[in-house]
Amino acid sequence: MNGHAPVTPADRGPLLSPFNVAAGLLLAIGGLVVLLRFYFGLAFATNLTHATTWGLWTGFKLVFVALAASGYALTTAVYIFGMHEYHPLVRPAVLSGFMGYSLFILILIFDLGRAYRLPYPFIIQPGVTSALFEIALCVGLYYTTQFLELTPVGFEWVKWRRWRKAAVAATVGFTIFGLMLSMLHQATLGALFLTVPEKVYPLWYSPYVPLHFFMSSCVGGIAMCVMLGLACKKIWGERFAISDEKLDELTIGLGKAGAIATLVYFLVKVVDVALHNYWHYLASPLGLWYLVEILGFVLLPTLLYAYGYRERRPGLIRFTAGMAILGVILNRLNISIVAFNYKLPLAERYFPSWMEYVVVIFLITLGVTIYRGVVKRFAILYDHPDYEAHH
Amino acid sequence: MTISRRGFITGAVVGSLGLAGAARAGSGVHLFEGHPGRKGLLHDTTLCVGCRSCEFACNEVNKLPVPKAPINDKAIFSARRGINDKLYTVVNKYAEGGGRRPPVYRKHQCMHCNEPCCASVCFVKAFVKTPEGPVLYDPDLCVGCRYCLFACPYYALAYEYNEPLAPKVVRCTMCYPRIKEGKNPACADACPTGAIVYGKRGDLVRMARDRIRKFPGRYFDHIFGEHEYGGTSWLTVSGLAPGRLDLPENIVHEPLPNLTTGFLTLAPLVTAIIPGLLAGFYAFTKRRDHLHEEALRRELARFARERADEVEKALSAARAQAARDLERAVERGRRTGRLEAVREAAEAAKPEPPKEGGAR
């Protein structure tokens, strides 16, 4: 890749661009709802019940973390498996992962009753038999790791050469540590559901649900990398270090990876239904919905990825990546909301309030806005010209 | 099984090893049959008349508002009610009476499991199973994640959703303070028909068995809570199967926490295996890249040598040619006698120097 992309001064553009106005509006409304939540409590802002205490926000916690897999997916490919051609996408992917975890932590703070006690498991009394303890520990460590992975960007900006050199030298260590932590907590997020075998519709419940979660996070991570490439090209094309042809080439490669990941995930899901002999559950409304998820948003992406790779069609691969991301979102919301408490009568089931949706949209807008701001100001899309390419 | 001090310290320092310790403790529970002499309660629905005295007594003891519907208001049974933060126990009707059969009511509340799932999933250990039987909750530790509500198979916990900044999980405490004073739980004392009996859990199980044996027509042959998910302190006997009483049916005898601890034992293994494995992959990649680079360098060197040889050959051929040309020109000049022609020819025959930037 070339290290000669021009560093244009952060061109802020007009303040009242359509994006800024829309984002500002969403952030204002969402921020207001968040304030209301902290003033009146969860009862005001959400439709949570004593029976369904984890709702849309928890569903999106799972989504944010699953899609934040872009960071470990790409750092592993580049730094561990030596696929150096993907290097231009590493920083966009790690930054996106970092944003994903940031949103996770924010929505956690909104959702927790006493978020100010978050350090308690570590400083007061650890509950080590809890899956949540492992998640808290791993997410805390991984969030820190991702931050450290991004420090070279900051050191380049403030021109601290020696610090940058030290941070870059630790890249492989961070990558290994990060992947280990991701394998742990991505899977353990699935393990949250192990304890409710009677509450989750059997097709979504499995002793292997941790494996499902990890596999689908790979799917989500790869698909996010494709979409990030597209976003970088569409929005910041002139700042992006790689040419359109090169990006298409990488997208096709990611399509191949995506085909493999979705195929493995699909097989794991099929094996699960076969192992438990749950075929008869497919012939029910929820069973059909399961088929929509698995055939429409896992198997179909597998085939489209493979076709797009074979026919070298980056556009198709980008479309497929969008489907795969929808599939991951669908899966997380299905297991945590749609298939959860399926035995309860409809009147006692949980349906999110409009404010819950607003907060989710607020967070996504916030994430995109901050991402845009960082990309505009820092060397994310190109190698900083003052330094050798950092790989 | 003992944990050495060093093991304990290491576990405290490294979270993953802490998990390992927990997993070991978790696997040890198979041998633990529960605190001997622990207390429990038996609800015999065949004696329950649905007066909801227990609800009123519970709310009074727990300083909760008096239930809105007055005692003996049967209209309240038209809709199923769940427990909530203002009602820790709730009586529902599950079958209409008819002929000589009375209606069936069941009281619901925290079951005080032998192996409480709420306790095992709490990441600050805010729940403890006391030797006396009740499962207690410490609001001073609670972070408000509500994993306990999520995990409870009996929907027996409630949360103060109205509290913006300091909500608690609330539920039946089996009247732990009263038990400590030597009193019965309030609901047992309030029950006018003796449908709720408080005592040692072992005695209650025997009592329930006796009743089922003596009146087989009256009871469905099952004591709910004897074995479900490792057993509970609240036991229920009824004329109906548990499934018709909104209780989970045909569930395993294995404690629920085991479903998670089995997986969590993998965590220390992952921390042990993955770094080394990935470092191995990295070393492999590095070596592959290194070998690749070496091969490339060798290839380049060979190519350069070949090019140099070619250039050398071409150069000497050109020199020889130039010498011959010069000789011929000199000969021609001598023949014609024109010195200028000789000089011109000599100039023209000079070999050109090799170009800059060519193969070295």
Chai-1 contact restraints between the chains, C-beta under 6 A:
chainA,res_idxA,chainB,res_idxB,connection_type,confidence,min_distance_angstrom,max_distance_angstrom,comment,restraint_id
A,F38,B,P164,contact,1.0,0.0,6.0,A-B,restraint_1
A,Y39,B,P164,contact,1.0,0.0,6.0,A-B,restraint_2
A,F40,B,P164,contact,1.0,0.0,6.0,A-B,restraint_3
A,G41,B,Y161,contact,1.0,0.0,6.0,A-B,restraint_4
A,G41,B,N162,contact,1.0,0.0,6.0,A-B,restraint_5
A,G41,B,E163,contact,1.0,0.0,6.0,A-B,restraint_6
A,G41,B,P164,contact,1.0,0.0,6.0,A-B,restraint_7
A,L42,B,Y161,contact,1.0,0.0,6.0,A-B,restraint_8
A,A43,B,Y161,contact,1.0,0.0,6.0,A-B,restraint_9
A,A43,B,N162,contact,1.0,0.0,6.0,A-B,restraint_10
A,H50,B,N84,contact,1.0,0.0,6.0,A-B,restraint_11
A,H50,B,A158,contact,1.0,0.0,6.0,A-B,restraint_12
A,A51,B,Y155,contact,1.0,0.0,6.0,A-B,restraint_13
A,T53,B,R146,contact,1.0,0.0,6.0,A-B,restraint_14
A,T53,B,L149,contact,1.0,0.0,6.0,A-B,restraint_15
A,T53,B,F150,contact,1.0,0.0,6.0,A-B,restraint_16
A,W54,B,F150,contact,1.0,0.0,6.0,A-B,restraint_17
A,I80,B,L278,contact,1.0,0.0,6.0,A-B,restraint_18
A,I80,B,F281,contact,1.0,0.0,6.0,A-B,restraint_19
A,I80,B,Y282,contact,1.0,0.0,6.0,A-B,restraint_20
A,F81,B,T285,contact,1.0,0.0,6.0,A-B,restraint_21
A,G82,B,T285,contact,1.0,0.0,6.0,A-B,restraint_22
A,G82,B,D289,contact,1.0,0.0,6.0,A-B,restraint_23
A,L112,B,V143,contact,1.0,0.0,6.0,A-B,restraint_24
A,L112,B,G144,contact,1.0,0.0,6.0,A-B,restraint_25
A,L112,B,C145,contact,1.0,0.0,6.0,A-B,restraint_26
A,G113,B,G144,contact,1.0,0.0,6.0,A-B,restraint_27
A,G113,B,P167,contact,1.0,0.0,6.0,A-B,restraint_28
A,R114,B,V143,contact,1.0,0.0,6.0,A-B,restraint_29
A,R114,B,G144,contact,1.0,0.0,6.0,A-B,restraint_30
A,R117,B,V143,contact,1.0,0.0,6.0,A-B,restraint_31
A,Y120,B,V124,contact,1.0,0.0,6.0,A-B,restraint_32
A,Y120,B,V143,contact,1.0,0.0,6.0,A-B,restraint_33
A,P121,B,F123,contact,1.0,0.0,6.0,A-B,restraint_34
A,P121,B,V124,contact,1.0,0.0,6.0,A-B,restraint_35
A,Q125,B,V124,contact,1.0,0.0,6.0,A-B,restraint_36
A,Q125,B,K125,contact,1.0,0.0,6.0,A-B,restraint_37
A,G127,B,C122,contact,1.0,0.0,6.0,A-B,restraint_38
A,G127,B,F123,contact,1.0,0.0,6.0,A-B,restraint_39
A,G127,B,V124,contact,1.0,0.0,6.0,A-B,restraint_40
A,G127,B,K125,contact,1.0,0.0,6.0,A-B,restraint_41
A,V128,B,G18,contact,1.0,0.0,6.0,A-B,restraint_42
A,V128,B,L19,contact,1.0,0.0,6.0,A-B,restraint_43
A,V128,B,A22,contact,1.0,0.0,6.0,A-B,restraint_44
A,T129,B,A22,contact,1.0,0.0,6.0,A-B,restraint_45
A,T129,B,G26,contact,1.0,0.0,6.0,A-B,restraint_46
A,T129,B,S120,contact,1.0,0.0,6.0,A-B,restraint_47
A,T129,B,T261,contact,1.0,0.0,6.0,A-B,restraint_48
A,S130,B,V121,contact,1.0,0.0,6.0,A-B,restraint_49
A,S130,B,C122,contact,1.0,0.0,6.0,A-B,restraint_50
A,S130,B,F123,contact,1.0,0.0,6.0,A-B,restraint_51
A,A131,B,T260,contact,1.0,0.0,6.0,A-B,restraint_52
A,L132,B,F123,contact,1.0,0.0,6.0,A-B,restraint_53
A,L132,B,Y147,contact,1.0,0.0,6.0,A-B,restraint_54
A,F133,B,F123,contact,1.0,0.0,6.0,A-B,restraint_55
A,E134,B,A267,contact,1.0,0.0,6.0,A-B,restraint_56
A,L137,B,G15,contact,1.0,0.0,6.0,A-B,restraint_57
A,V172,B,Y282,contact,1.0,0.0,6.0,A-B,restraint_58
A,I176,B,P275,contact,1.0,0.0,6.0,A-B,restraint_59
A,I176,B,L278,contact,1.0,0.0,6.0,A-B,restraint_60
A,M180,B,I274,contact,1.0,0.0,6.0,A-B,restraint_61
A,M180,B,P275,contact,1.0,0.0,6.0,A-B,restraint_62
A,M183,B,V270,contact,1.0,0.0,6.0,A-B,restraint_63
A,L184,B,A267,contact,1.0,0.0,6.0,A-B,restraint_64
A,L184,B,V270,contact,1.0,0.0,6.0,A-B,restraint_65
A,A191,B,T260,contact,1.0,0.0,6.0,A-B,restraint_66
A,A191,B,F263,contact,1.0,0.0,6.0,A-B,restraint_67
A,L194,B,L259,contact,1.0,0.0,6.0,A-B,restraint_68
A,L194,B,T260,contact,1.0,0.0,6.0,A-B,restraint_69
A,T195,B,C117,contact,1.0,0.0,6.0,A-B,restraint_70
A,T195,B,V121,contact,1.0,0.0,6.0,A-B,restraint_71
A,T195,B,A151,contact,1.0,0.0,6.0,A-B,restraint_72
A,T195,B,L256,contact,1.0,0.0,6.0,A-B,restraint_73
A,T195,B,L259,contact,1.0,0.0,6.0,A-B,restraint_74
A,T195,B,T260,contact,1.0,0.0,6.0,A-B,restraint_75
A,E198,B,P153,contact,1.0,0.0,6.0,A-B,restraint_76
A,E198,B,P248,contact,1.0,0.0,6.0,A-B,restraint_77
A,P210,B,F263,contact,1.0,0.0,6.0,A-B,restraint_78
